[in-house]
Amino acid sequence: MDLNFYRPILESSEYVHCRLYSATNPVPLSDVIPILENMGLTVFGERPYRIRHPSGHVWIHDFSMSYSGGQERLTEESSRLFQEAFLKVWEGEVDNDGFNQLVLDAGLQWKEVVLLRAYARYFKQIKFPFSRSYIIESLTRNAEITRLLVDLFNLKFNPKSKAKATQIDSILQKIESLLEAVASLDQDRILRSYVNIIQSTLRSNFFQQDADGETKSYISFKVDPRQVSGMPLPMPMFEIFVFSSRMEGVHLRGGKVARGGLRWSDRMEDFRTEVLGLMKAQMVKNTVIVPVGSKGGFIVKRPLDGLAREQMMEEVVFCYRTLLKGMLDITDNLKSGSVVPPVDVVRYDEDDPYLVVAADKGTATFSDIANGVADAYGYWLGDAFASGGSVGYDHKKMGITARGAWESVKRNFRELGVNIQTTDFRVLGIGDMSGDVFGNGMLLSRHIKLVAAFNHMHIFLDPDPDPEVTFKERERLFKLPRSSWTDYDKKLISKGGGIFPRSAKSIALTDEVKAMTGAKVDKMTPTELINLLLKSPVDLIWNGGIGTYIKSELESHEDVGDKANDALRVNGNELRCKVVGEGGNLGVTQLGRVEFSIKGGLIYTDAIDNSAGVDCSDHEVNIKILLGQIVANGDMTEKQRNKLLAEMTDEVAELVLADNYAQTQAISMVVSEAPERLNEHARFIDFLESEGRLNRELEHLPSKKVIAERQAAKRGLTKPEVAVLLAYSKMTYFEALIHSDIPDDEFLETELIEYFPAVLGERFSKEMRAHQLKREIISTHLTNSIVEHIGPGFGFRVREEVGTNIAGVTRSYLAASKIFSTDELWRDIEALDNQVATSVQMEMMRMIARLIEQSVLWILRARQNRIVVRDLVDYFQDGVQELLEQMPKPLASKDRLALNRQIKYYLNAGVPREVAQQVSRIVMLSSAMDLVEVAKQRKREIQVVASLYYNLGSTLEFHWVRDQISRLAVQTHWHSMAKTRLIDTLNKHQRDLTAQILVTVKKQKSARKMIEQWADEYRFAYDRHLKMIADLKARTSVDFAMMSVVVAGVGSLLKSDV
């Protein structure tokens, strides 16, 4: 194909001709005319000619046309531009639409037209209200402004232009001046949006060429969403949009170091909306790992109908590669530790060399493809660019995502007093055995009774299955390539069950199915049956499929945005199951989860349940970064690296599953005392909102009105809501830590080593110190430890009371946990799963958490800005451990009785004696650092100081006073702060009194004798205090004023003139 576009000399000025030259065959007019018309021409005639030649025939098509845009635009240059653009459209490299008018109307090159088209398609994805046709009309009617828009882009991003701010300002002023003459407000808005998006663009590959020196067939640009007017929430930190005639794709990142999957989307009109929702979930999911959340997706624009599977996948892979190329084109690289910017890319942002991707829907087997693209670009991450490839951790083979979600399921059932690894339970499943999450999940207990399941093709019913027999059959199906429910051995299905196609008009219901579902009719459509199954009284709904099946009654189906499942979707308050496990994404809306939780159901969130996949990928990437440097140094071969990776598979899985276990435990702990802490949680939500970190409505957290209603009803946040709060708490911690000097503290290198499998710490601890993401790994590890042990909002709460920063809180937490060795005791309690009631475990953990919290506050008040973790540990640890070993000797008799009662209570609950004693004794050490401090200052033995301290507290009834303060009703955070201040003041008085007695009273062997001698000296104040306590004990209740007077009175005991 060739052509000649020209204006005949003898015809009217608006007439033009286009001659097409085609070898062998004539050109179909139906193919040509739409192209010409979309380029702004009106075709009114065509004359075909055939030239016969021995070497082959040539066809000439002469099209007669008119152009109404003005003869001054029909120049030799415009003829050249037209011919180039026409051929690109004809060859399929450029879309055939009205944007091509701009070649003649604005004198643009075809690639410049593609740029404007790409931005328009991006507008579509960010919910720009104007149609494509109206955008085209606005650009063509304002051709001079359109030309300036392209000039602005060229000036900013052409690496040869060396644009100056004054030149850019000059173009912007010209555009602004011309916009004054644009009469239409809508067209003005469209044109200004183009200015805005160009100004918001940070990088583009527009001026790059391929290996052959040709213009690339796709365009990618990186955008700062915060600069884009009208950008939908939530806003990622960066996003990359890739556009070509064959695909479109987007990659959204929540931060510089981010990770998440790339999916093949079937949402042609709003794939970014899908990706944005998934990125939001990924942000929450990724709080347990080093990178924050990201997500990407692409659409295939060419029709796939009628193609063989191999042809279809060839096109999908091409589009997937194009997305990756577009992303890597504008991403920095690392060479020998130095940042290398991409060629021919002008950057308006900081260095940004970290880009990783992962498998997702439709791309599950594409990791090697992605790593091949990264290798071709010489990208520094190598095969760590896309985890899970042929040399990596196969998620389906490991079953890691399902195993992670199963940790949530097991915990929820443990809270119900059921061990599902030893007790039969009834399950409704969403998915089939060929799927990774569903298939692996339904093999995680031999006690599963899968009574029903459905996917997009079939409904499986088995009202009374034999757990062992059906387990083996599911196992067979899982190993069978591309199995479906129709492959299930029907002879093994219990009476009344069967396998039914969803395409059936109706399904007859047996008595067994009626009993299982509560159905009152004899037959139902498949959709009606699925709706009923979702509301069946099973123990567990296990979601391993795709789609949203549960919403809230407050939401419409349109709100959900999953039209395919509207007819079968149910509300959260209609569920009759006990537990929902979310192995798949988006199976339940957040409001649906909350509604189910309020009803009494147990559910976390998809982000919590299925985070193991991304966690596993993160470990793989960071391990490969570490080993990559070792290989590069010549200390290991590639083959040895691969062998080591395989050998560490099980330990990597253990590390990942430990994160799932810890997150669900943290949420359950918070929920166990959520009503009492609702005011605190509400304050934290308000704080996050005021800081611009959280959109309460977007995250479906309760409004202030709803919180007030829950306070009145004595109900707190639900698990799904606490999961969101936990994530935001972690994000806040991580951001603060990464910008502090804490990750650089050598004392914390153990945090780095513990992240990796033990063998790597043993062999390569030195190399770990040079890890590219060392600071991020340490910050993440610390964040998880603090938030999962103390709960969300701890840092905010402490800062309110003490006025410190997150770095100070972190140092104090680290010092306290090491001084009291709480991590070891915490693990001992976790080991009691299914041996003691979950409520007892949580009670013990809350006691430890309160000790840590009190110790953190003590350190912050006593040491303020002089907090050095190693120094604090060296100063206090030996004394605290000595005091712990001496327990219960230093205690007063009342305290010993209380301690023994506590130990007996735990023993009766099934707690091993050693753990019961450790937990009970360590809780008595809330004043341990005071005691060590006094002992060191007064140069007295710790046992003497402790005995005096505890006996003094017993004599002066301080335990009763503390108990009364703790019971004071809290209605606002001021009450909470007042309670804390009263306790702190009382503790300080007790410490100062102890120190005073040690100095002023003659040494005695008995603490009681020392107290009696001191009391004689301060008899009036002493008796007054005890009388006040007696008076208060006689009352039916006490209030803040009374307890304030009591605590102030204790202070008078310190006065020397009494």
KEPASE-31134 format. One record per residue (C-alpha): x, y, z. Coordinates in steps of 0.5 Angstrom, whole numbers, plus 500, padded with zeros to 3 digits. Each point is the difference from the previous one (the first is absolute). Layout:
BEGIN
XYZ ...
//
This chain:
BEGIN
500500500 502507498 497507499 500507498 496505503 499506496 496506498 499501492 501506497 494501495 495498506 497504505 504502506 497496505 500493496 506495501 502494497 503494503 503494496 501493503 504495496 499493502 504494497 496494498 493501503 495506500 499504507 493499503 497507500 497498506 507500503 502506497 494505501 500500508 507502500 499506495 494502504 503500507 506504497 495506499 499498492 493499497 501495494 495501494 503496495 505494498 503498494 504493500 505499495 504493498 507500497 501493498 508498500 503493499 503501507 493501503 494505500 500506503 494504502 499507501 494503503 499508499 495503506 497506498 499504507 499507503 503503506 496506504 506502504 503505496 505500494 505503504 501493504 501496493 507501499 506495498 501499508 493498501 500496494 506496503 497500507 494497497 503495496 504497506 494500505 496497495 505494499 500499508 493500500 499495494 506495503 496500507 505504504 496506501 492500502 495502495 496506503 499507500 506502503 504499493 496506498 506504504 505498495 497505495 496505505 506501504 506498496 502494505 504494499 497493500 503499507 498507503 493498498 501493504 503504506 493504500 496494499 504496506 498506505 493500498 500493501 503501507 495505501 494495499 504495505 500506505 492501499 501507496 493502499 500501492 500495494 505499496 497503494 499506504 507500502 502499492 495506498 503505506 507498497 499501493 496507501 505502504 506498495 505506502 499498507 501493499 506501496 503504506 498494505 505495496 505506500 499500507 501493501 506500495 504505503 499497507 502493498 504500494 507499502 503504495 496506502 503502506 494504502 500506505 495502505 499506496 499497493 495495504 496506503 500504493 496494497 496500506 498507500 499499492 495495502 497504505 499506496 496495494 496497505 497507502 497499493 497493501 492501500 498494503 502498507 500493499 505501495 504504504 500495505 502495496 506504497 502502507 500492502 505499495 505506502 499497507 501492498 507503496 502504506 498494505 505495495 506498504 503496494 499497493 503495495 497505495 507501497 503494501 502495494 500493499 506495498 499502493 500507501 492501499 495503504 497496505 493497498 498502507 500506505 501500508 500505504 500501508 496504504 499503506 493499502 500506506 501505494 494497496 494504501 494496501 504494502 496494503 502498507 504497503 506503496 506496499 507503501 501499492 497496494 502498493 495500494 502496494 497501494 500497493 495498495 500493502 500501508 499504505 503500507 501503507 504499506 499503507 505501505 499502507 507502502 507499497 501493502 494497498 497493498 494497497 497496494 499501493 493498497 497498494 494504501 493499496 497507502 502504494 497506502 502501507 506495501 503506504 494500505 501492501 508501501 499506505 495496504 505494500 506505502 496503506 500493502 507498499 502506504 497497506 502493498 507503499 501503507 503493502 505500495 506505498 497503494 493504500 495498495 499501493 496497494 500500493 495497494 500500493 494499495 501497493 497504495 500496494 494495499 502493503 493496498 501495495 508499502 503493502 502500507 508501498 498506495 496503506 506499505 505503495 496506499 499501508 508499501 501505495 496505504 503498506 507501498 498507497 498502507 506498503 504503495 496506501 502500507 507498499 501506495 499505505 503497506 507501503 505494500 506499505 507498498 505499505 496503505 499507496 493502497 500500493 494504497 497497493 502503494 497505496 495502506 500506504 498499507 496505504 501496507 505497504 504493499 495494499 503494499 496495504 495496495 497493502 494497497 496493502 495495497 493502500 494498497 501498492 508500501 501495505 505496496 503507497 506501505 505497496 498504494 500506505 507499502 502499492 498507499 504502506 506496498 500503493 500507503 506498505 495502506 504500506 495495504 501494495 495495501 498503506 496505496 494495500 500495505 497493499 504498494 503494498 506501505 496503506 494498505 494497496 494502504 495495498 505495501 502502507 492502501 503506504 494505498 495495503 504498506 500507502 493501499 499493504 504503506 494505500 495495500 503496505 501506505 492501499 498493502 505500506 496506502 494496500 503494504 501496493 507497498 498498492 506496499 497495505 493501499 495499495 497507497 495502494 502504494 497504495 506501494 500505495 505498494 502493498 506495501 504503494 501506504 506502504 497503506 493496500 504493498 505501505 496503505 495494500 506495501 502504507 496495504 498493500 493502504 497505495 493498498 499503493 493500500 499505494 504504495 500504494 504503494 498504494 498493497 497495505 497499506 502495505 496497505 502495505 495500506 504495505 507499497 504495503 506504502 506495499 497497493 498507497 507503503 504495495 495501494 501508501 508498500 499496494 497506496 505505503 505496496 496499494 502506495 494504499 495496503 493503501 495497505 497496495 507495501 497499507 499493501 492500500 500493504 503504506 495505501 495499505 492499500 497505497 506504497 502501493 504504495 496505496 502505494 498507502 497501493 494495502 493503500 499497506 503495506 495495503 501501508 501493504 497499507 508500502 501507496 494503503 502498507 507503499 498506497 493501504 497501493 492499499 499499493 502494496 504503494 504507499 504503495 507500501 501507502 494499505 504494503 506503500 497506504 497495505 507496501 503507502 495501505 500492503 502498507 507498498 506501505 505503495 499504493 507499497 501505494 505498495 496503494 500506496 494505501 496503506 495496503 498504506 499507502 496504505 493502500 502507500 503499493 497499493 502495495 503506496 504502506 504493500 502501492 499492498 494500496 501493498 498498507 495504502 494495500 504495505 503505504 497500508 501505506 505499505 494500505 497494496 506496501 499494505 507497500 504501506 507502496 502503493 507498498 502505494 505496496 498504494 500508499 493504500 496495502 496504506 500507500 502504506 493502502 498493499 506497505 498505505 492498499 502493501 505502506 494504504 496494499 505495504 503497494 508500500 504503494 506504499 501503493 503497493 506505501 502496507 498493498 503499493 506505501 505493500 501501493 503506500 504499506 503494497 501504494 504505504 504496503 502497494 502506497 504503506 504493500 501500493 503508501 504497505 503494496 500504494 506504503 503494503 500497493 503506497 505500505 502493497 499497507 494495497 498498494 493501496 499492501 502500508 495506501 495496496 501494505 500504506 494504498 496493499 503498507 497506504 493499497 497497506 503505505 498506495 493497501 501500508 502507500 494502496 495496503 503503507 498507497 493497499 499497507 503507503 495504496 494497502 502499507 501507500 493502498 497495504 503503506 498507499 493498498 500496507 500506504 497505494 494502504 504503505 505503495 495503496 502507502 507499499 499497493 495506498 506505502 505496496 495500494 499508501 507501500 502496494 494504496 503507503 507498497 497498493 502493501 493497500 494501496 495497505 494499495 504497495 503495505 493499503 502501507 494503505 498507500 500504506 492499501 501492499 506500505 495504505 495495499 505494501 502503506 493501503 499492498 507498503 503498493 506501497 504499493 499494497 505495497 500503493 500507503 506499504 504497494 499506497 503504506 505495501 503501493 500508500 503499507 506496496 500505495 501506505 505496503 504498494 500507497 503503507 505495501 503500493 501507500 503500507 507497502 498494503 501495494 507502501 501498507 505494500 496497506 494499496 504496495 497494503 493502497 503500493 503493501 494497503 496502494 504495496 500492500 505498506 505497495 501507496 501504507 505495502 504500493 499507498 499505506 505504497 497501493 493501503 503507503 501502493 493498497 497505496 494500504 503499507 496506503 494498497 500493503 502502507 495506500 494495498 503494505 499505505 494503498 497493500 502498507 498507503 493500497 499493501 502500507 497506503 494502495 499505495 500507502 505499506 505505497 494505499 498498507 507501503 502506497 493504502 502498508 508501499 501505494 505495496 501498493 499493497 508499500 500501508 494495501 504495496 506501504 496499506 497494498 506497498 503501506 494498504 499493496 507498501 501502507 494496502 501495495 493500498 501497493 502493503 494500504 495502495 502495496 499495505 493502501 499500492 502492501 494499504 495500494 495495501 503498507 496506504 495504498 501506495 497505505 505498505 506501495 498507499 499501507 507498501 503504494 496506502 503500507 507500496 498506496 498504505 507499504 503502493 496506500 501502507 507499499 501504494 496506503 505499506 506501495 497505496 499504507 506499503 505500494 496505496 505501494 506496503 498493497 505495498 497493499 507497502 501504506 493499503 501493499 507499503 497505506 494496502 500493497 504497506 496503505 493498497 502493499 503500507 494502503 496495496 504494502 499503507 492500500 496499504 505501506 500508499 492500500 495502506 496495503 494502496 504501494 502493500 493497501 498504494 506497496 498493503 493501498 502502493 504494499 495496502 495503495 504499495 502493502 493498500 499503493 505495498 506504499 507497502 502502507 507503497 496504495 495502506 505502504 504504495 494504498 497501507 507502503 502505494 494504501 502501507 506504497 496506497 504504505 507496499 504506497 498504505 503495505 506499496 501508500 499501507 505494502 505503495 499507503 500498507 505494499 496495503 498493499 494499495 497495504 500505506 497506496 495495497 498498507 499507503 496502493 495494500 499500508 499508500 495499494 496495504 500504507 498507496 495496496 503502494 497494496 493502502 501507498 503497493 494496499 495505501 503505495 500494495 493500501 498507499 495501494 503503494 496504495 505504497 508500499 501505505 497495505 505495497 506505501 498502507 499492502 507499497 503506504 497498506 503493500 507503498 500505505 498495506 506496497 505505500 498502508 501492501 506500497 502507504 498497506 504494500 506504498 499505506 499494505 506497498 504507501 496502507 499493503 505496504 502494496 495494502 500493498 492500499 497505496 494500504 504503506 503505495 493502498 498501508 506504502 498505494 493500502 502502507 503506497 495502495 494498505 495505498 500500493 501492500 493499504 497506496 501496494 498493503 493503502 499503493 501493497 495498506 495505498 500499493 500492501 493501503 497504494 496496495 504504494 506505499 501505495 506504497 500505505 501495506 505496497 504507498 500502507 502493503 506500495 502508502 499497507 506495499 504506498 500503506 503494504 506502496 501507503 505501506 496505504 494495501 
//
